[in-house]
Amino acid sequence: MHRYMRAIGFSKLKDRKELQKLVTDVVVEGTERFYTSNGDETLLAEFCKDFTQSNGNSSGATIGIAVCGEFDDDDKFTYEYYFPYLHGTNISSEEDVSVERHAACESYAGVCDDIRIGVSLIFYLQNMIPYVKAKNSGILPVRGTTLTLSALSTKGTIMMPINKSEKDLIRNKRMSMNRSQLLNAARKGDEDAIESLTLDDMDTYTTISKRIQKEDVFSLVDTYFMPYGVECDHYSILAEIIDCNLIKNKLTEEEVYLMTVNCNDMVFDLCINKEDLYGEPQAGRRFKGIIWMQGYINFPN
């Protein structure tokens, strides 16, 4: 059973029989259906069903389950895998994205090199069918795409924000813009920018090494984004909460928190079961936890 089903309100699934019934319900009563050929005379299909209760969700993000598989020559559908999803609403990145197929099944991972993160961001691709269509049409790589990221979590903690004045916010924003410009220049081979970034990192390391002896690390680090574990699309994050809604799964009636967070200047939506979150989330506070990152490539019309 998928570990992140509980993140969208399915924490009480008991056995494989209940799961099979749920998968069948998604296929039969799916709110969205997508089809395409994979180039080998096989018809791929993806069925999605939204489980978001309509009231109380002002962000527009939706939770649900996607079931993927293929039709045979007798038009019989065989499901290969399923996954829980959160469809976000924010444009998280405008950098180019590359996609690679997973070895075990017809699913895909996306890779985005966004300089704000500092590492190659790897995510689970939600819209597999549109990508396969674009691939079979021979129009890849598609330029001008944007990326909508979202995340599911099974364990998180709410932390208070760092006390910052208006002057501190302006200075931090200016420093972030300067660093982004230097990173862009460094990616193009500018040696002065590389040297400047190296010196900045050394200064930061020295400052933190001195202050960490008397101060808590979370009073020094505002946000962070780090790979976690052996699965490449899992991350440990500390992010500022921009918006928060408590919504219900309309099938199970379980409550889940839907948050819009800002992590290293990257904005995306995050979903976690109310029972798995320690603390009371509010805009301005911070979320600390482990996430499974998903992404939706917005192909231009």
Summary of the structure (lengths in Angstrom):
residues: 301
radius of gyration: 21.0
end to end distance: 36.2
largest distance: 69.9
contacts: 901
relative contact order: 0.20
helix: 26%
strand: 39%
